[in-house]
Amino acid sequence: MDTKKYSKQIFKVAITLTLTAIAIVLVSLLWQHYMDAPWTRDGRVRADVVNVAADVAGQVTEVAVRDNQFVQQGDVLFRIDDARYRHALAEAEARVEQSKLALDMKRAQAARRARLDDQVISQEKREDSGAIAAVARAEHAAALAALEQAKLNLERTVVRSPVTGWIANLLVRPGDFAQVGAARLAVIDQHSFWVYGYFEENKLRYIKVGDAAEIHLLGADRMLTGHIESIARGIADRDNPTDVRLLANVNPNFSWVRLAQRVPVRIQLDAIPDDLTLVAGMTCTVVVKPEKRKD
């Protein structure tokens, strides 16, 4: 009887030790995965955002798009009143015609005087006529350049999309006055989506350019794949600003609890499913797979 009790006690102790060992191993693996594995919850979907501004000033007469509309490269976004630019083009064409007539006249005079001998016209006047013809040629070239500029200004009264993508932040309405260089809307480039993963600095040693990555979107039950494209080489040092004399202003207070800095890692997406609505600014979890390195 005592032997059975002793065996039961040994069995209980063995089970307890086994479960304890399994728990220790699991906790160790979880700790290693959480602290050392190259993954982060701090990921952001990014895209190229093209700010569209008018190249010429004028009143907006038509807005051809709506907010969040999908547009192709070259589609008309809005139009600017082109009345003064059409007048400028007509004036430039007239100046070209005027300069052309003046150039023909000066050339004819220079050619005629070049055939006369020194008894009829002096050498000085003959040389002056050649120089006058050269000046007329330069004025005609300037008039042609002004004509091309007038044509370009008239063409730029129609503002077109520089890329294929979606309209964002539409701030222009018919009747607004468009200033040169003032952004009136933005276009999110359809073909420029990537992911920024902000990894803790102690995990960078596990990450190399070319490593495969899994992107788990927070807003959708989908996983995307990609590869590490680059790793940022600099982040701001908040504890070392400079004063007005450009000297280091070192913070005298040191926090004993130091949080690991987060370094941006750019991830190129392999493919984006057609039925997935990908939005710049979405959050995601990024898991790097060093064993799946792209050559």
C-alpha positions in Angstrom: 0.0 0.0 0.0 2.8 2.3 0.9 4.5 1.5 -2.5 1.3 2.5 -4.4 1.1 5.8 -2.5 4.8 6.4 -3.1 4.3 5.7 -6.8 1.4 8.0 -7.0 3.3 10.8 -5.4 6.2 10.2 -7.8 3.8 10.3 -10.7 2.3 13.6 -9.5 5.7 15.1 -9.0 6.8 14.0 -12.5 3.6 15.4 -14.1 4.1 18.7 -12.2 7.8 18.9 -13.3 6.9 18.0 -16.9 4.2 20.7 -17.0 6.5 23.2 -15.4 9.3 22.4 -17.9 6.8 22.7 -20.8 5.6 26.0 -19.4 9.1 27.3 -19.1 9.9 26.3 -22.7 6.8 27.9 -24.0 7.4 31.1 -22.0 11.0 31.1 -23.3 9.8 30.7 -26.9 7.2 33.4 -26.5 9.6 35.7 -24.9 12.2 35.1 -27.7 9.5 35.6 -30.3 8.2 38.8 -28.7 11.6 40.4 -27.9 14.0 39.1 -30.6 11.9 38.1 -33.6 11.8 40.7 -36.4 8.2 41.8 -36.3 6.3 44.9 -35.3 2.7 46.0 -34.9 3.7 49.5 -35.8 3.3 49.4 -39.6 1.8 52.0 -41.9 0.6 51.7 -45.5 2.1 54.6 -47.5 1.7 55.9 -51.1 3.0 58.7 -53.2 0.7 61.7 -53.0 1.1 64.2 -55.9 0.0 67.8 -55.0 -1.5 69.3 -58.1 -1.3 73.1 -58.6 -2.0 75.4 -61.5 0.9 76.5 -63.6 -0.9 79.7 -64.7 -3.1 82.0 -62.6 -6.7 82.7 -63.3 -10.3 82.0 -62.3 -11.4 78.4 -62.3 -14.2 77.9 -64.7 -14.8 74.1 -64.5 -13.9 71.3 -62.1 -14.2 68.0 -63.9 -13.6 65.6 -61.0 -15.1 64.7 -57.6 -13.4 63.9 -54.3 -12.1 60.3 -54.1 -12.7 59.8 -57.9 -10.4 57.5 -59.8 -8.7 59.2 -62.7 -6.3 58.2 -65.4 -3.0 59.9 -66.2 -3.8 62.9 -68.5 -7.5 63.2 -67.5 -8.7 66.8 -67.1 -9.0 67.9 -63.4 -10.1 71.5 -63.8 -9.9 74.4 -66.2 -8.8 78.0 -65.8 -10.3 80.9 -67.7 -8.2 81.2 -70.9 -9.5 84.5 -72.4 -6.4 86.5 -71.5 -4.1 83.7 -72.6 -5.8 83.5 -76.0 -5.3 87.2 -76.4 -1.7 86.9 -75.4 -1.3 84.1 -78.0 -2.8 86.4 -80.7 -0.5 89.2 -79.7 2.5 86.9 -79.8 1.6 85.7 -83.2 1.3 89.3 -84.4 4.8 90.1 -83.0 6.2 87.1 -84.8 4.8 88.3 -88.1 6.0 91.8 -87.4 9.5 90.6 -86.5 9.6 88.4 -89.6 8.8 91.4 -91.9 11.4 93.5 -90.2 14.0 90.7 -90.5 13.2 90.3 -94.3 13.6 94.0 -94.8 16.9 94.2 -92.9 18.3 91.2 -94.7 17.3 92.7 -98.1 18.9 96.1 -97.2 22.1 94.4 -96.0 22.3 92.3 -99.2 21.7 95.3 -101.4 24.3 97.4 -99.6 26.8 94.6 -99.7 26.6 94.7 -103.6 27.4 98.4 -103.7 31.0 99.6 -104.0 32.7 102.1 -101.7 32.0 105.1 -104.0 28.2 104.7 -103.3 28.2 103.6 -99.6 30.9 103.6 -97.0 32.4 100.5 -95.5 31.0 101.5 -92.1 27.4 101.7 -93.3 27.8 98.3 -95.0 29.0 96.7 -91.8 26.2 98.5 -89.8 23.5 97.1 -92.1 24.8 93.6 -91.5 24.7 94.2 -87.7 21.2 95.6 -88.0 20.1 92.4 -89.8 21.6 90.3 -87.1 19.7 92.3 -84.4 16.5 91.8 -86.4 17.2 88.0 -86.5 17.7 87.9 -82.7 14.4 89.9 -82.2 12.6 87.4 -84.5 14.0 84.5 -82.4 12.8 86.2 -79.2 9.3 86.7 -80.8 9.2 83.0 -81.6 10.2 82.0 -78.1 7.4 84.4 -76.7 5.0 82.7 -79.1 5.9 79.2 -77.7 5.5 80.6 -74.2 2.1 81.9 -75.0 1.1 78.6 -76.5 2.3 76.8 -73.4 0.4 79.1 -71.1 -2.8 78.6 -73.0 -2.3 74.8 -72.9 -1.6 74.9 -69.1 -5.0 76.5 -68.5 -6.3 72.9 -68.6 -4.9 71.1 -65.5 -4.5 67.4 -66.1 -3.7 64.5 -63.7 0.0 63.7 -63.7 -0.5 60.1 -62.5 -3.2 57.4 -62.4 -4.9 57.2 -59.0 -7.5 58.7 -56.7 -8.4 62.3 -56.1 -7.9 63.5 -52.5 -8.3 66.7 -50.6 -10.3 68.5 -53.4 -10.2 72.2 -52.4 -11.1 73.8 -55.7 -14.5 75.0 -56.9 -15.7 76.9 -60.0 -15.2 80.6 -59.4 -12.1 80.2 -57.2 -8.9 82.0 -58.2 -6.1 79.6 -58.8 -2.6 81.0 -57.9 0.5 79.7 -59.5 2.1 76.9 -57.4 -0.8 76.7 -54.8 -1.9 73.1 -54.5 -5.6 72.8 -55.1 -6.0 69.0 -54.8 -3.9 65.8 -54.5 -3.8 62.6 -56.5 -2.8 59.3 -54.8 -0.7 57.3 -57.2 -2.3 53.9 -57.8 1.1 52.2 -58.5 3.1 53.6 -55.6 1.8 51.8 -52.4 4.4 50.5 -50.0 4.6 49.7 -46.3 6.7 51.4 -43.6 7.4 49.1 -40.7 8.8 50.9 -37.6 11.1 48.2 -36.0 12.8 48.5 -32.6 16.5 49.1 -33.0 17.5 45.9 -31.2 15.7 43.9 -34.0 17.5 45.5 -36.9 20.3 42.9 -36.7 17.8 40.3 -37.9 16.7 42.3 -40.9 18.5 42.5 -44.2 17.5 44.0 -47.6 15.7 41.4 -49.6 14.1 39.5 -46.7 10.6 38.4 -47.3 7.9 40.0 -45.2 4.2 39.3 -44.3 1.9 42.3 -43.9 -1.2 41.7 -41.8 -3.7 44.5 -42.3 -5.5 45.7 -39.2 -8.6 46.9 -41.1 -9.0 43.7 -43.2 -8.6 40.0 -42.6 -6.0 39.8 -45.4 -2.3 39.2 -45.6 0.0 40.7 -48.2 3.5 39.7 -49.0 6.5 41.9 -49.8 10.3 42.3 -49.4 12.5 44.6 -47.5 13.5 47.4 -49.9 15.6 49.6 -47.7 16.3 50.6 -44.1 16.4 54.2 -42.9 19.9 55.5 -42.0 18.9 58.2 -39.7 16.2 59.3 -37.2 15.8 62.4 -35.1 17.6 62.7 -31.8 15.2 64.4 -29.4 17.7 64.7 -26.6 20.3 66.6 -28.6 18.7 69.7 -30.2 20.8 72.8 -31.0 20.5 76.3 -29.6 20.6 79.6 -31.5 24.4 79.4 -31.6 24.3 75.9 -33.2 25.7 74.3 -30.0 24.5 71.0 -28.7 21.8 71.4 -26.0 22.1 68.1 -24.2 19.3 67.2 -21.9 20.7 67.0 -18.3 18.0 64.5 -17.2 18.6 60.9 -18.1 15.7 58.4 -17.9 16.9 55.0 -16.5 14.0 53.3 -18.3 15.2 53.5 -22.0 12.7 52.6 -24.7 14.2 51.2 -27.9 14.2 53.6 -30.8 12.0 52.7 -33.8 13.7 52.8 -37.2 11.6 53.0 -40.4 12.0 50.0 -42.7 10.6 50.3 -46.2 8.8 47.2 -47.6 7.9 46.8 -51.3 4.6 45.0 -51.9 4.8 42.0 -54.2 1.2 42.3 -55.4 -2.0 44.0 -54.4 -5.3 42.1 -54.9 -7.8 43.8 -57.1 -10.6 43.3 -54.6 -8.6 44.9 -51.7 -9.3 48.5 -50.8 -5.8 49.7 -49.8 -5.7 53.1 -48.1 -2.6 55.1 -47.4 -2.4 55.5 -43.6 -3.8 52.0 -42.7 -2.1 50.3 -39.9 -0.7 46.8 -40.1 1.5 44.2 -38.5 4.8 43.4 -40.3 6.5 40.0 -39.8 10.0 39.6 -41.5 11.0 36.2 -42.7 14.9 36.2 -42.8 14.9 32.6 -44.1 13.1 33.7 -47.2 15.6 36.1 -48.6 15.2 37.5 -52.1 18.3 37.3 -54.2 
